[in-house]
Amino acid sequence: MSLYSRIVPYITLGYPDMETTNQFIQLCYRLGIKTIEIGVPFSDPMADGPVIQSAGDYARKKGIHFGSLEDLVIQPDKADHYIMTYANLFLHRGPEKTFTWLQSMGYQGAIIPDANFGVDSALTVDKKKDFALVSFISTTTDDHRIIEIARQAQGFIYAVSSPNVTGKSVDTFDAIESKITLAKQHTRTPINIGFGIKDAAAVRRALNVADGAIIGTALIQCINADASTSQNLKAMEDYLITLSDS
């Protein structure tokens, strides 16, 4: 299995422009990446660190919004594509209507950090639809809830490596490893680790514990809003290549 097939990149929609986002998606296909997260900018992104918040603010000021996804060209046969954003955007548009819209464009599912699926969330999807709502586990999730999440998991399980916001480096995954081990006993759904993975060494540690490593902040940092699309794509590709040292 190619290393790239186990790397899950996160890119902010429309940062610094839609052309860069579209070209990055194509880069992912060429590298053999199989899961892609596309973040839709939101005004109050509680889980995002300063780098991703800044990228989202930049995109929003340029007019990027949920509907801008219609300007993104994706190929569902090349990779699974997940939207990552916050609950209010779905509630405002109507959850079922929005899930149907996303599915019609080829998206595999949604990652919504402030939704607690299966407990108190107003966001549900018709089980007849092949559209995943990704659940989170963390170091503070109790074992009973871990088992419940694992048994109902859709798409993949997002394992949060630390209680910090995105972008904070993580030296070890020991704290989340026992939670992942427990979840794996109750599901065949892939488990991907996110938050704080920045270099080849961190990717290697993550992949010793989980099925995939989510890369967000470090990838966004490769982008210079004043650079050309080709320059930014080269910077992102060069960075992703460094992860192959894993």
C-alpha positions as CSV (number, residue, x, y, z in Angstrom):
1,M,0.0,0.0,0.0
2,S,1.4,3.4,-1.0
3,L,2.1,5.8,1.9
4,Y,0.1,8.5,0.1
5,S,-3.0,6.3,0.3
6,R,-2.8,6.6,4.1
7,I,-2.2,10.4,4.2
8,V,-5.4,12.5,4.6
9,P,-4.8,16.1,3.5
10,Y,-7.0,18.9,4.7
11,I,-7.3,22.0,2.4
12,T,-9.3,25.1,3.0
13,L,-11.8,25.7,0.2
14,G,-10.9,28.8,-1.9
15,Y,-7.6,29.6,-0.1
16,P,-6.0,31.5,-1.6
17,D,-8.4,31.0,-4.6
18,M,-10.5,28.3,-6.1
19,E,-8.0,27.5,-8.8
20,T,-5.4,26.5,-6.2
21,T,-8.0,24.3,-4.5
22,N,-9.0,22.6,-7.8
23,Q,-5.4,22.0,-8.8
24,F,-4.5,20.6,-5.3
25,I,-7.3,18.1,-5.7
26,Q,-5.8,17.0,-9.0
27,L,-2.4,16.8,-7.3
28,C,-3.9,14.4,-4.7
29,Y,-5.2,12.1,-7.4
30,R,-1.7,12.0,-9.1
31,L,-0.1,11.1,-5.8
32,G,-2.5,8.3,-5.1
33,I,-4.2,10.0,-2.1
34,K,-7.4,8.2,-1.3
35,T,-9.1,10.5,1.2
36,I,-9.4,14.3,1.0
37,E,-10.8,16.7,3.6
38,I,-12.1,20.0,2.2
39,G,-12.8,22.7,4.9
40,V,-15.6,25.1,4.2
41,P,-14.8,28.5,6.0
42,F,-16.9,29.3,8.9
43,S,-17.1,32.5,11.1
44,D,-16.5,30.7,14.4
45,P,-14.4,27.6,13.8
46,M,-14.0,26.3,17.4
47,A,-11.6,23.4,16.6
48,D,-9.3,25.3,14.2
49,G,-6.0,26.7,15.2
50,P,-4.8,30.1,14.1
51,V,-3.3,29.0,10.7
52,I,-6.5,27.3,9.5
53,Q,-8.7,30.1,11.0
54,S,-6.6,32.7,9.1
55,A,-7.0,30.7,5.8
56,G,-10.7,30.5,6.3
57,D,-11.0,34.2,7.1
58,Y,-9.0,35.1,3.9
59,A,-11.3,32.8,1.8
60,R,-14.5,34.3,3.3
61,K,-13.3,37.8,2.6
62,K,-12.9,36.8,-1.0
63,G,-16.5,35.6,-1.1
64,I,-16.0,31.8,-0.5
65,H,-19.0,30.2,1.0
66,F,-20.8,26.8,1.2
67,G,-22.2,27.2,-2.3
68,S,-18.6,27.6,-3.7
69,L,-18.3,23.8,-3.5
70,E,-20.2,23.8,-6.8
71,D,-17.1,25.4,-8.4
72,L,-14.9,22.6,-7.2
73,V,-14.3,19.7,-9.6
74,I,-13.9,16.3,-7.9
75,Q,-13.7,12.8,-9.2
76,P,-15.4,10.4,-6.7
77,D,-13.8,7.4,-8.5
78,K,-10.3,8.7,-7.6
79,A,-10.7,9.4,-3.9
80,D,-13.2,9.8,-1.1
81,H,-14.0,13.5,-0.5
82,Y,-15.3,14.8,2.9
83,I,-16.5,18.2,3.7
84,M,-15.4,19.6,7.1
85,T,-17.3,22.5,8.6
86,Y,-19.6,23.4,11.4
87,A,-23.2,22.5,12.3
88,N,-24.8,25.9,11.8
89,L,-24.1,25.8,8.1
90,F,-26.1,22.6,7.8
91,L,-28.9,23.7,10.1
92,H,-29.3,27.0,8.3
93,R,-29.6,25.3,4.9
94,G,-31.5,22.2,6.2
95,P,-29.5,19.1,7.1
96,E,-31.2,16.6,4.8
97,K,-31.3,18.9,1.9
98,T,-27.6,19.8,2.3
99,F,-26.5,16.1,2.7
100,T,-28.4,15.3,-0.5
101,W,-26.8,18.2,-2.3
102,L,-23.3,17.2,-1.2
103,Q,-23.9,13.6,-2.2
104,S,-25.2,14.6,-5.6
105,M,-21.8,16.3,-6.2
106,G,-19.9,13.1,-5.2
107,Y,-19.0,13.8,-1.6
108,Q,-18.6,10.8,0.6
109,G,-19.6,12.5,3.8
110,A,-19.2,15.3,6.3
111,I,-17.0,16.0,9.3
112,I,-18.8,18.3,11.7
113,P,-16.7,18.9,14.9
114,D,-19.5,20.5,16.9
115,A,-22.1,17.8,16.2
116,N,-22.4,14.9,18.6
117,F,-23.9,12.2,16.4
118,G,-26.1,9.6,18.1
119,V,-26.5,11.6,21.3
120,D,-28.0,15.1,21.0
121,S,-27.3,16.1,17.4
122,A,-30.1,17.6,15.3
123,L,-28.0,16.4,12.3
124,T,-29.1,13.0,11.0
125,V,-29.0,11.4,7.6
126,D,-31.3,8.9,6.1
127,K,-29.6,5.5,6.5
128,K,-30.7,4.6,3.0
129,K,-28.3,7.3,1.7
130,D,-24.7,6.3,1.3
131,F,-23.4,9.5,3.0
132,A,-21.2,9.3,6.1
133,L,-21.3,11.5,9.1
134,V,-17.8,11.1,10.6
135,S,-17.7,10.7,14.4
136,F,-14.8,11.9,16.7
137,I,-13.0,10.1,19.5
138,S,-10.5,11.7,21.8
139,T,-8.4,11.0,24.9
140,T,-11.4,12.1,27.0
141,T,-14.0,9.9,25.4
142,D,-15.2,7.3,27.8
143,D,-15.0,3.6,26.9
144,H,-18.8,3.1,26.6
145,R,-19.0,5.9,24.1
146,I,-16.0,4.7,22.2
147,I,-17.7,1.3,21.7
148,E,-21.0,3.0,20.7
149,I,-19.2,5.2,18.1
150,A,-17.2,2.3,16.7
151,R,-20.3,0.2,16.2
152,Q,-22.2,3.0,14.4
153,A,-19.1,4.4,12.5
154,Q,-19.5,5.7,9.0
155,G,-16.8,6.6,6.5
156,F,-14.0,6.8,9.0
157,I,-13.5,7.6,12.7
158,Y,-11.6,10.9,13.4
159,A,-9.2,10.3,16.4
160,V,-8.2,13.6,17.9
161,S,-4.7,13.3,19.2
162,S,-4.9,16.0,21.9
163,P,-7.4,18.4,23.4
164,N,-5.7,21.3,21.7
165,V,-7.0,23.1,18.6
166,T,-5.4,22.1,15.2
167,G,-1.8,23.0,14.6
168,K,-0.3,22.2,18.0
169,S,2.5,19.6,17.6
170,V,2.1,16.3,19.2
171,D,5.2,14.3,20.4
172,T,3.4,11.0,21.1
173,F,0.1,9.3,20.4
174,D,0.2,7.2,23.6
175,A,-2.8,9.0,25.1
176,I,-5.1,8.2,22.1
177,E,-3.7,4.8,21.3
178,S,-5.7,2.9,23.9
179,K,-8.9,4.5,22.6
180,I,-8.1,3.5,19.1
181,T,-7.3,0.0,20.1
182,L,-10.6,-0.3,21.9
183,A,-12.5,1.1,18.9
184,K,-10.8,-1.3,16.5
185,Q,-12.2,-4.2,18.5
186,H,-15.7,-3.1,17.5
187,T,-15.4,-1.8,14.0
188,R,-13.8,-2.3,10.6
189,T,-14.2,1.3,9.7
190,P,-10.8,3.1,9.2
191,I,-9.5,5.3,12.0
192,N,-7.5,8.4,11.1
193,I,-5.6,10.5,13.6
194,G,-5.6,14.3,13.3
195,F,-4.3,17.4,15.1
196,G,-0.6,18.1,15.4
197,I,0.9,15.9,12.6
198,K,3.5,17.9,10.8
199,D,6.5,15.8,9.6
200,A,7.6,12.4,8.5
201,A,8.4,11.3,12.0
202,A,4.9,12.2,13.3
203,V,3.3,10.5,10.3
204,R,5.3,7.3,11.1
205,R,4.1,7.4,14.7
206,A,0.5,8.0,13.7
207,L,0.5,5.2,11.2
208,N,1.8,2.8,13.8
209,V,-1.4,3.4,15.7
210,A,-4.1,4.3,13.2
211,D,-5.1,3.7,9.5
212,G,-4.4,7.2,8.4
213,A,-2.7,10.5,9.3
214,I,-4.6,13.8,8.8
215,I,-2.4,16.7,7.7
216,G,-3.9,20.2,7.8
217,T,-2.0,23.1,9.4
218,A,1.4,22.1,8.0
219,L,-0.1,21.8,4.5
220,I,-1.9,25.2,4.7
221,Q,1.4,26.8,5.8
222,C,2.9,25.9,2.5
223,I,0.5,28.3,0.8
224,N,1.6,31.9,0.2
225,A,-1.4,34.1,-0.7
226,D,0.8,36.3,-2.8
227,A,2.4,33.5,-4.8
228,S,1.2,32.0,-8.0
229,T,-0.9,28.9,-8.2
230,S,2.0,26.9,-9.6
231,Q,4.3,28.1,-6.9
232,N,1.9,27.1,-4.2
233,L,1.2,23.7,-5.8
234,K,4.9,23.0,-5.9
235,A,5.4,23.9,-2.3
236,M,2.5,21.6,-1.3
237,E,3.8,18.8,-3.4
238,D,7.3,19.2,-2.1
239,Y,6.0,19.1,1.5
240,L,3.9,15.9,0.8
241,I,6.9,14.3,-0.7
242,T,8.9,14.9,2.5
243,L,6.3,12.8,4.3
244,S,7.3,9.8,2.2
245,D,10.4,9.5,4.3
246,S,8.0,7.7,6.7
